[in-house]
Amino acid sequence: MNEMDRRDFLKLAGMGGVVFFSGLGTLVDAIGKSAAADDFFFVQLSDTHWGFEGAQLNPDAKGTLQKAVAAVNSLTNQPDFIVFTGDLTHTTDDPQERRKRLREFKDIISQLKVKNIRLIPGEHDASLDNGAAYKEFFGETHYTFNHKGVHFITIDNVSDPRGSVGEAQLVWLGDTLKKIDKNAQIVVLTHRPLFDLYPQWDWATRDGDKVVTLLMPFKHVTVFYGHIHQEHNHFTGHIPHHAAKSSIYPLPAPGSVAKRAPIPWDPTAPYKGLGFREIDTRPKQNDCVLTEYPVTKV
């Protein structure tokens, strides 16, 4: 790496955290100044938990989502689209309150400059009513879309309160994949991890192994998910899985403590552990570059 490349890399890495390279591209390829015409990037946010209250965990619970929206809006280059990988709202047993929170969340994200927004539910949004309220506001819980040569597949592993994808969706996924070339670039968006990260803490998908089995024949697959409120990178075979930070409160590393519980707010380091990320997708190199940002970028 020459000195200019090194400076560019350090500048990029210092914009809010970690730069992670997934796929076949080299470091210099990923940070080079010239890019193919079909390269693009999108922003992933996750686990906003709108409606959560708890001053010990986030005294700014009613303002953090708006700060995340402002941070994304402040990016010099705006993304092609934005994805939210679940737990848009905090769980409630009251169906009217659930819809109120979904409505308020929708109103807040309408302030994003980028209007191409892709959503999937988390268990807090959908597990108590099998996704009924979520569908009223945002439509189907699993779907596909294509963008500049990349195939995006969203997987719903939360509407079933048992944390399963379910046979019907597995059939749909299999039929969808039959139409895609084995060398194509595929990005999977889901809420729970598709592998057994830590089932004791509900950090798994009961039939996630069946999803991974369907994806294994494809050479270039990357999975982005939420649910665990922290960065985490894992491979199942050649398939990388990347977890995203939350924008409401962080959770401890899997198995690091006896009981899963949110990490308390640190007044000396407000918003610590919260953030969002850019994902720079380069179809010709079959790679993704992840750049982490704090919520308080602005």
C-alpha positions as CSV (number, residue, x, y, z in Angstrom):
1,M,0.0,0.0,0.0
2,N,1.5,3.4,-0.9
3,E,1.4,6.4,1.4
4,M,-1.6,8.0,-0.2
5,D,-3.6,4.7,0.1
6,R,-2.5,4.4,3.7
7,R,-3.7,8.0,4.5
8,D,-7.0,7.4,2.8
9,F,-7.5,4.2,4.7
10,L,-6.7,5.8,8.1
11,K,-9.0,8.6,7.3
12,L,-11.8,6.2,6.4
13,A,-11.2,4.0,9.5
14,G,-11.3,7.1,11.7
15,M,-14.8,8.2,10.5
16,G,-16.5,6.4,13.3
17,G,-15.0,3.0,14.1
18,V,-14.2,-0.2,12.1
19,V,-13.8,-0.8,8.4
20,F,-14.4,-4.4,7.6
21,F,-13.8,-6.0,4.2
22,S,-16.0,-8.9,3.2
23,G,-15.5,-10.9,0.0
24,L,-12.8,-11.2,-2.6
25,G,-11.5,-7.6,-3.0
26,T,-8.2,-6.4,-1.7
27,L,-7.7,-3.5,0.6
28,V,-6.3,-1.3,-2.1
29,D,-9.2,-2.3,-4.4
30,A,-11.7,-1.3,-1.8
31,I,-10.3,2.2,-1.1
32,G,-9.1,3.1,-4.5
33,K,-10.4,6.4,-5.9
34,S,-11.8,5.0,-9.1
35,A,-14.9,2.8,-8.9
36,A,-16.9,0.9,-11.4
37,A,-20.1,2.5,-12.7
38,D,-22.2,-0.1,-10.9
39,D,-20.7,0.3,-7.5
40,F,-23.0,1.7,-4.9
41,F,-23.5,1.9,-1.1
42,F,-26.4,1.7,1.3
43,V,-26.8,2.4,5.0
44,Q,-27.9,-0.2,7.5
45,L,-29.6,0.8,10.8
46,S,-31.0,-1.7,13.2
47,D,-32.8,-2.2,16.5
48,T,-34.1,1.4,17.0
49,H,-36.7,0.1,19.5
50,W,-38.9,3.2,19.2
51,G,-41.1,3.4,22.4
52,F,-38.5,2.1,24.7
53,E,-38.2,3.9,28.1
54,G,-35.4,3.4,30.6
55,A,-33.2,6.3,31.8
56,Q,-30.5,3.9,33.2
57,L,-30.0,2.4,29.7
58,N,-30.7,5.5,27.5
59,P,-31.9,8.8,29.0
60,D,-32.3,10.1,25.5
61,A,-34.5,7.2,24.3
62,K,-37.0,9.7,22.8
63,G,-34.2,11.5,20.8
64,T,-31.7,8.9,19.7
65,L,-33.6,7.8,16.6
66,Q,-33.9,11.4,15.5
67,K,-30.1,11.8,16.0
68,A,-29.5,8.7,13.9
69,V,-31.7,10.1,11.1
70,A,-29.8,13.4,11.3
71,A,-26.4,11.6,11.2
72,V,-27.4,9.7,8.1
73,N,-28.7,12.9,6.5
74,S,-25.4,14.6,7.3
75,L,-23.4,12.1,5.2
76,T,-21.5,13.9,2.4
77,N,-22.6,11.4,-0.2
78,Q,-26.1,10.0,0.3
79,P,-26.7,6.3,0.0
80,D,-28.6,4.6,-2.8
81,F,-31.0,3.3,-0.2
82,I,-31.4,2.6,3.6
83,V,-32.3,-0.6,5.3
84,F,-33.6,-1.2,8.8
85,T,-33.0,-4.7,10.0
86,G,-35.8,-5.1,12.5
87,D,-36.9,-4.1,16.0
88,L,-38.1,-0.8,14.6
89,T,-40.3,-0.4,17.8
90,H,-40.2,-1.8,21.3
91,T,-42.5,-4.6,22.2
92,T,-45.9,-3.9,23.8
93,D,-48.9,-6.2,24.6
94,D,-51.3,-3.4,23.6
95,P,-52.2,-3.6,19.8
96,Q,-53.2,0.1,19.7
97,E,-49.9,1.1,21.3
98,R,-48.0,-1.1,18.9
99,R,-49.6,0.7,15.9
100,K,-49.0,4.0,17.5
101,R,-45.3,3.2,17.8
102,L,-45.1,2.0,14.3
103,R,-46.8,5.1,13.1
104,E,-44.4,7.4,15.0
105,F,-41.4,5.4,13.7
106,K,-42.7,5.9,10.1
107,D,-43.1,9.6,10.7
108,I,-39.6,10.0,12.1
109,I,-37.8,8.1,9.3
110,S,-39.8,10.1,6.7
111,Q,-37.3,12.9,7.6
112,L,-34.5,10.9,5.9
113,K,-33.3,12.6,2.8
114,V,-33.1,9.2,1.0
115,K,-36.7,8.0,0.3
116,N,-35.7,4.6,-0.9
117,I,-36.1,2.8,2.4
118,R,-36.2,-1.0,2.9
119,L,-37.6,-2.5,6.1
120,I,-37.9,-5.8,7.8
121,P,-39.5,-6.5,11.2
122,G,-37.9,-7.7,14.4
123,E,-39.6,-9.9,17.1
124,H,-40.5,-6.7,19.0
125,D,-42.5,-5.6,16.0
126,A,-44.1,-8.8,14.9
127,S,-43.9,-11.9,17.1
128,L,-47.0,-11.1,19.2
129,D,-49.4,-10.8,16.2
130,N,-47.5,-12.7,13.5
131,G,-46.6,-9.4,11.8
132,A,-50.2,-8.2,11.3
133,A,-49.6,-4.6,12.5
134,Y,-46.2,-4.4,10.8
135,K,-47.8,-5.4,7.5
136,E,-50.5,-2.6,7.9
137,F,-47.7,0.0,7.8
138,F,-44.9,-1.5,5.8
139,G,-46.2,-4.4,3.7
140,E,-44.7,-7.9,3.3
141,T,-42.2,-9.1,5.9
142,H,-40.1,-11.0,3.3
143,Y,-39.4,-10.0,-0.3
144,T,-36.6,-9.6,-2.9
145,F,-35.3,-6.6,-4.8
146,N,-32.4,-6.0,-7.2
147,H,-30.0,-3.1,-7.3
148,K,-27.3,-2.6,-9.8
149,G,-26.6,-6.2,-10.3
150,V,-26.9,-7.3,-6.7
151,H,-29.8,-9.6,-5.6
152,F,-31.2,-8.6,-2.2
153,I,-33.3,-11.2,-0.3
154,T,-35.0,-10.3,3.0
155,I,-35.8,-13.2,5.4
156,D,-38.5,-13.0,8.1
157,N,-37.4,-15.1,11.1
158,V,-39.4,-13.2,13.7
159,S,-43.1,-13.2,12.8
160,D,-43.2,-16.8,14.0
161,P,-42.9,-16.4,17.8
162,R,-40.7,-19.6,18.0
163,G,-38.1,-17.8,15.9
164,S,-38.4,-19.9,12.8
165,V,-38.4,-19.0,9.1
166,G,-41.1,-21.7,8.4
167,E,-41.7,-24.2,5.6
168,A,-43.7,-21.8,3.4
169,Q,-40.9,-19.2,3.4
170,L,-38.2,-21.9,2.8
171,V,-40.1,-23.0,-0.3
172,W,-40.3,-19.4,-1.4
173,L,-36.6,-18.9,-0.8
174,G,-35.8,-22.1,-2.8
175,D,-37.9,-21.0,-5.7
176,T,-36.3,-17.5,-5.6
177,L,-32.8,-18.9,-5.6
178,K,-33.5,-21.2,-8.6
179,K,-33.8,-18.0,-10.7
180,I,-30.4,-16.7,-9.7
181,D,-27.0,-17.6,-11.2
182,K,-24.6,-19.4,-8.9
183,N,-22.0,-16.7,-9.5
184,A,-24.3,-13.7,-8.8
185,Q,-23.8,-11.5,-5.8
186,I,-26.5,-12.0,-3.1
187,V,-27.1,-9.9,0.0
188,V,-29.4,-11.4,2.6
189,L,-31.1,-9.1,5.1
190,T,-32.6,-10.6,8.3
191,H,-33.1,-9.8,11.9
192,R,-32.0,-12.8,14.0
193,P,-28.7,-14.5,13.2
194,L,-29.2,-17.5,10.8
195,F,-26.6,-19.5,12.7
196,D,-26.5,-20.6,16.4
197,L,-24.6,-17.7,17.8
198,Y,-25.9,-18.1,21.4
199,P,-29.3,-19.9,21.5
200,Q,-29.4,-19.6,25.3
201,W,-30.0,-15.9,24.7
202,D,-32.4,-16.4,21.8
203,W,-29.6,-15.5,19.4
204,A,-30.4,-18.0,16.7
205,T,-33.0,-19.1,14.2
206,R,-34.5,-22.5,14.8
207,D,-34.4,-23.5,11.1
208,G,-31.6,-21.1,10.1
209,D,-29.5,-24.0,9.0
210,K,-32.0,-24.8,6.3
211,V,-31.6,-21.2,5.0
212,V,-27.9,-21.5,5.0
213,T,-28.0,-24.8,3.2
214,L,-30.1,-23.2,0.4
215,L,-27.5,-20.4,0.1
216,M,-24.3,-22.5,0.2
217,P,-24.2,-23.4,-3.5
218,F,-23.9,-19.6,-4.3
219,K,-20.4,-18.3,-4.4
220,H,-21.0,-14.7,-3.3
221,V,-23.4,-14.4,-0.4
222,T,-23.2,-11.9,2.4
223,V,-25.7,-11.7,5.3
224,F,-26.5,-8.6,7.3
225,Y,-28.6,-8.9,10.5
226,G,-29.4,-7.1,13.8
227,H,-30.9,-8.4,17.0
228,I,-27.8,-8.7,19.1
229,H,-27.1,-4.9,19.4
230,Q,-23.4,-5.1,18.6
231,E,-20.9,-5.7,15.8
232,H,-20.2,-9.4,15.3
233,N,-18.6,-11.2,12.3
234,H,-19.0,-14.9,11.6
235,F,-18.6,-17.3,8.7
236,T,-20.7,-20.4,7.9
237,G,-18.4,-22.0,5.3
238,H,-17.7,-19.2,2.8
239,I,-20.7,-17.1,3.8
240,P,-20.0,-14.0,6.0
241,H,-22.6,-12.9,8.5
242,H,-22.3,-9.3,10.0
243,A,-24.3,-8.1,12.9
244,A,-25.1,-4.4,13.3
245,K,-25.1,-2.1,16.3
246,S,-28.3,-0.9,17.8
247,S,-29.3,2.7,18.0
248,I,-31.0,2.5,21.5
249,Y,-28.7,0.4,23.8
250,P,-25.9,-2.1,23.5
251,L,-25.9,-5.7,24.7
252,P,-23.0,-7.8,26.1
253,A,-20.9,-10.1,24.0
254,P,-22.5,-13.6,23.6
255,G,-21.9,-15.6,26.8
256,S,-19.7,-13.0,28.4
257,V,-22.1,-12.6,31.4
258,A,-24.4,-15.0,33.2
259,K,-27.6,-13.2,32.1
260,R,-28.3,-11.2,29.0
261,A,-29.1,-7.6,29.9
262,P,-28.6,-4.2,28.3
263,I,-25.3,-2.5,29.1
264,P,-26.1,0.6,31.3
265,W,-25.7,4.1,30.0
266,D,-22.3,5.6,30.6
267,P,-22.7,9.3,31.3
268,T,-18.9,9.8,30.6
269,A,-19.3,8.3,27.2
270,P,-22.9,9.0,26.0
271,Y,-24.2,6.9,23.1
272,K,-21.2,4.5,23.5
273,G,-21.9,1.3,21.5
274,L,-24.6,2.8,19.4
275,G,-24.3,3.4,15.7
276,F,-25.1,2.7,12.1
277,R,-23.0,1.7,9.1
278,E,-22.4,2.3,5.4
279,I,-22.0,-0.8,3.2
280,D,-20.1,-0.1,0.0
281,T,-21.1,-2.8,-2.4
282,R,-18.8,-3.6,-5.4
283,P,-20.4,-6.2,-7.7
284,K,-17.4,-6.5,-10.0
285,Q,-15.1,-7.4,-7.1
286,N,-17.8,-9.4,-5.3
287,D,-17.1,-7.6,-2.0
288,C,-18.6,-5.3,0.6
289,V,-16.8,-2.7,2.6
290,L,-18.4,-1.9,6.0
291,T,-17.8,1.5,7.6
292,E,-19.1,2.0,11.1
293,Y,-20.4,5.4,12.3
294,P,-21.5,6.6,15.7
295,V,-25.0,7.9,16.2
296,T,-23.5,11.2,17.3
297,K,-21.7,11.9,14.1
298,V,-23.4,15.3,13.6
